[in-house]
Each structure stands twice: as C-alpha cells, then as structure tokens.
Amino acid sequence: MYQKTAAEHFAEAMTRLSKHPHPFAHAGDRPHAEQPEAPRGSAFAITFSREAGAGGITVAREVGRRLSWPVYDQELLESLAKELNVDISFLEDYDQGLRGSFLVDTIKAFSAAASVSEVTYFRHLVHILQVLGARGECLIVGRGSTFVLPPETTLRVRIVASRDDRIAFVARERKLSPVEAAHFVDTRDRVRQEFIKDYFHKDRADPLNYDLILNRSRFSVDETADLVIAALQRM
C-alpha cells in the first residue's frame, strides 16, 4: 500500500489553505482560538505538549515512524515563513521566545519583517493547525495545537519529566553547564506557558487539557511511544 511522504501530506494540507476562509479575518487586537467541532468521519491527529528537555519531539518522531504519519514541528515554521514572507531563522527566534517574549506588539528586528506582529503570527499559525487537523493522520508538536484541534478527533498528549532529568538532558544535548541548562529549561517553559495563557486562556500544566500525560523519567522513548499508540487504538 502506497504511503504518502510527510512532504506530500504537508503539501496537500497547505494547498487547502487557499480554499478555506482564514480565521480571525476581522479579529481584534488579540484573537482567541476556539476549538471547532470535528466533522463526521474526520481522521485522528495527535498533538504533543511537552516540558522543555522532556524529549517530546523524540517521542513524537518515534510514534510518527511507527504509524507512518508525518510529524510537524519545523515544517509549521517553514510554512509560516513562506506565508509571512520572512526568513525562517527570524520565525525560529520568534517562535522560541528568544527575542524576549511572544507578547511583543510588533517585530522590528528585521526591516523585511517589520509588519509581522504577534497577531499576524497567531492568525497564520492557527489557520495552518486547523487545516492539518482536518486532514488528520499526523502528529503536531507544540505551538498550541492541543488547544486548536477538536478534542473529538485528537489524542492530546503531554510529555513531562523531573526538572533534574530535563536539565541533565539539555546540558548533555546542547553542551551547556548545569546552570545554563537550568536557565534554558525554565525560560523555555515560562515562554510557552505565557503564550498558552495569553492566547488560549488555558493553563498549559492543567492535566484536564490532555488525554494522556506520560513521565519520561519513568518510561523510555520506546515505552512512551508504545503507550501513545495504545491510547490512540482505544479512541
């Protein structure tokens, strides 16, 4: 049986962007994303929320490999960069909060991106997430996807681990000192929490926002992937 590649899957979903009304076309200064109702017969998607350094993207890629489903993380930024006509490195910095916060009114770091505001970023991000969710059979890591896709057709996973384990992982992977790694973990978690709170009015750490919360301090990548797939099969 022929299996579409991630690139083909993503291209199909992005083609549909032009055929869907753009959300928040007449939104105010700070739009709020509501989770739409899922149409009947919709395919499932999996969203991953993760604590910094818990290895969420690694788990997502392993699940995607086993299911032959595409995993969207970097691809979302690449599509946003294309839509907003900015360099991908600019959005990488913006997305990770390295320029201070998600909550700046207008990004002026690059003249070519002077008009890319937080609202513009958010509108395009939500639009892409909704189209990917409607297409289904994919995994989306972060970017508030848990709070955009319909719960009826989404397995919402959160990956956590002890702070000590996360600091050790980041220090090892990024070749940082323990102090630097701790700063990285705490800053990344804070920025992500601020984004979810301000735009979705949700607590990112609230367990009721998820169907499955897995502790990577207890389970290996393979074991965590086993549990995610087992949960999906029961939905």
LINQUIUR-V672173 format. One record per residue. N is the residue number from 1. SS is DSSP state (h for helix, s for strand, l for the rest). PSI is psi in whole degrees, 0 to 359 (none if undefined). Layout:
n = <N N>
ss = <SS SS>
psi = <PSI PSI>
This chain:
n = <1 2 3 4 5 6 7 8 9 10 11 12 13 14 15 16 17 18 19 20 21 22 23 24 25 26 27 28 29 30 31 32 33 34 35 36 37 38 39 40 41 42 43 44 45 46 47 48 49 50 51 52 53 54 55 56 57 58 59 60 61 62 63 64 65 66 67 68 69 70 71 72 73 74 75 76 77 78 79 80 81 82 83 84 85 86 87 88 89 90 91 92 93 94 95 96 97 98 99 100 101 102 103 104 105 106 107 108 109 110 111 112 113 114 115 116 117 118 119 120 121 122 123 124 125 126 127 128 129 130 131 132 133 134 135 136 137 138 139 140 141 142 143 144 145 146 147 148 149 150 151 152 153 154 155 156 157 158 159 160 161 162 163 164 165 166 167 168 169 170 171 172 173 174 175 176 177 178 179 180 181 182 183 184 185 186 187 188 189 190 191 192 193 194 195 196 197 198 199 200 201 202 203 204 205 206 207 208 209 210 211 212 213 214 215 216 217 218 219 220 221 222 223 224 225 226 227 228 229 230 231 232 233 234 235>
ss = <l l l l l h h h h h h h h h h h h h h l l l l l l l l l l l l l l l l l l l l l l l l l s s s s s s l l l l l h h h h h h h h h h h h l l s s s l h h h h h h h h h h h l l l h h h h h h h h l l l l l l l l l l s l l l l h h h l l l s h h h h h h h h h h h h h h h h h h l l s s s s l l l h h h l l l h h h s s s s s s s l l h h h h h h h h h h h h l l l h h h h h h h h h h h h h h h h h h h h h h h l l l l l l h h h l l s s s s l l l l l h h h h h h h h h h h h h l l>
psi = <130 133 122 143 165 321 319 317 313 320 319 315 319 329 326 343 318 346 356 140 136 130 154 31 330 36 161 201 332 91 156 126 127 143 121 159 143 133 153 141 8 144 153 152 162 130 145 120 145 148 148 129 4 354 28 319 325 318 315 318 324 318 316 321 317 323 349 39 144 149 124 120 282 326 327 318 321 321 320 316 320 315 321 355 49 165 141 325 330 312 329 315 314 315 324 2 20 350 17 308 159 341 35 147 315 135 124 14 327 135 325 342 20 335 3 95 172 324 318 314 312 317 312 322 311 320 312 317 318 320 316 319 320 325 323 183 52 165 134 126 118 209 26 12 328 329 4 315 149 130 332 332 26 129 113 111 140 132 124 171 165 152 319 316 322 320 317 319 313 319 319 313 324 2 52 160 162 322 315 320 321 319 318 311 311 320 314 317 320 315 317 319 319 318 312 318 315 325 331 354 40 158 114 332 357 119 338 350 359 155 334 124 123 135 109 348 343 324 144 174 313 317 320 317 321 315 322 313 322 319 318 320 343 4 none>
